[in-house]
Amino acid sequence: MKPPIAFVSYAWESEALKSWIKALARRLRADGVEALLDQWEAAPGDHLAQYMERGIEGADFVLIVCTPGYRERSQRPAGGVSYEGAVMTAEIVTGRSRRKFSPLLRGHAWPAYAPGRLLGAC
């Protein structure tokens, strides 16, 4: 049986958060989930937009780590978090299940730190 695939979406707002994300992805893998993490999968010179699109579209689940930095970056017109948000929105608009997208709140108040696109979807 093929393990479920989870794409991890987060903002690179601190080294501590990046370490926490990596530990989360290791735990997922130890529990039988194929966690897709840019820290392991993407190398300098890779086409990051293509990596994000393929990861989100091919994943069974997208884990969205909601933090103040994620919310702020989701509201910008450019950057990785913003681009991933556009891909996620396109998936929802074209009929993919909203259950594919799971927000993870990391130590903050939900409405204050959730990206606007998630407030009505969860």
C-alpha positions in Angstrom: 0.0 0.0 0.0 1.3 3.4 -1.0 1.9 5.8 2.0 0.0 9.1 2.0 2.0 12.1 0.8 1.9 15.4 2.7 3.4 18.6 1.4 4.5 21.0 4.2 3.8 24.7 3.6 5.4 27.2 5.9 7.3 30.5 6.0 11.0 30.6 6.6 10.7 33.1 9.4 13.4 31.8 11.7 15.9 29.0 12.1 14.0 27.8 15.1 10.8 27.4 13.1 12.8 25.7 10.2 14.2 23.2 12.8 10.7 22.6 14.2 9.3 22.0 10.7 12.1 19.5 9.9 11.4 17.6 13.2 7.7 17.5 12.2 8.5 16.1 8.8 10.8 13.5 10.3 8.1 12.5 12.7 5.6 12.2 9.8 8.0 10.0 7.9 8.6 7.8 11.0 4.8 7.4 11.2 4.6 6.3 7.6 3.7 9.6 5.9 5.8 10.6 2.9 6.5 14.3 4.0 7.6 16.6 1.2 9.8 19.3 2.6 11.7 21.9 0.6 14.6 21.7 3.0 15.2 18.1 1.7 13.7 18.2 -1.8 14.8 21.6 -3.3 18.4 22.5 -4.1 19.9 25.8 -5.2 19.1 26.4 -8.8 15.9 24.4 -8.8 12.7 25.9 -10.2 10.9 26.5 -6.9 7.6 27.4 -8.4 7.6 24.1 -10.2 8.5 22.2 -7.0 5.7 23.9 -5.1 3.1 23.2 -7.8 4.1 19.5 -8.2 4.3 19.1 -4.5 0.8 20.6 -3.7 -0.9 19.0 -6.7 0.6 15.6 -6.1 0.1 15.5 -2.3 -2.7 13.7 -0.6 -2.6 16.4 2.1 -1.1 19.9 2.4 -0.1 20.8 6.0 -0.1 24.6 6.3 1.9 25.8 9.3 0.1 29.0 10.4 2.4 31.6 12.1 2.5 35.4 12.1 5.2 35.2 9.3 3.0 32.9 7.2 0.0 35.2 7.4 2.0 38.2 6.5 3.7 36.6 3.6 0.5 35.1 2.3 -0.8 38.7 1.9 2.2 39.8 -0.3 1.8 39.6 -4.1 5.0 37.6 -4.5 7.1 35.0 -2.8 6.9 31.3 -1.9 4.0 31.4 0.6 2.0 33.7 -1.7 2.6 31.4 -4.7 1.7 28.3 -2.7 -1.5 30.0 -1.7 -2.4 30.7 -5.3 -1.9 27.0 -6.2 -4.0 25.9 -3.2 -6.8 28.3 -4.1 -6.8 27.0 -7.7 -7.1 23.4 -6.4 -10.1 24.4 -4.2 -11.7 26.4 -7.0 -11.4 23.6 -9.5 -13.1 21.1 -7.2 -10.4 19.4 -5.1 -11.5 18.6 -1.6 -10.9 21.3 1.0 -10.1 18.4 3.4 -6.8 18.1 1.5 -5.6 21.3 3.2 -5.0 21.1 6.9 -3.9 24.2 8.9 -1.6 23.7 11.8 -1.6 26.5 14.4 1.7 26.9 16.1 1.3 28.8 19.4 -0.8 31.7 18.2 -4.4 32.8 18.1 -6.3 31.3 15.1 -8.1 34.3 13.5 -5.1 36.6 14.1 -2.5 34.4 12.4 -4.4 32.3 9.8 -4.1 33.5 6.2 -7.4 35.0 5.0 -7.9 32.2 2.4 -8.1 29.7 5.3 -10.5 31.5 7.6 -13.6 30.5 5.5 -12.3 27.1 4.5 -11.8 25.5 7.9 
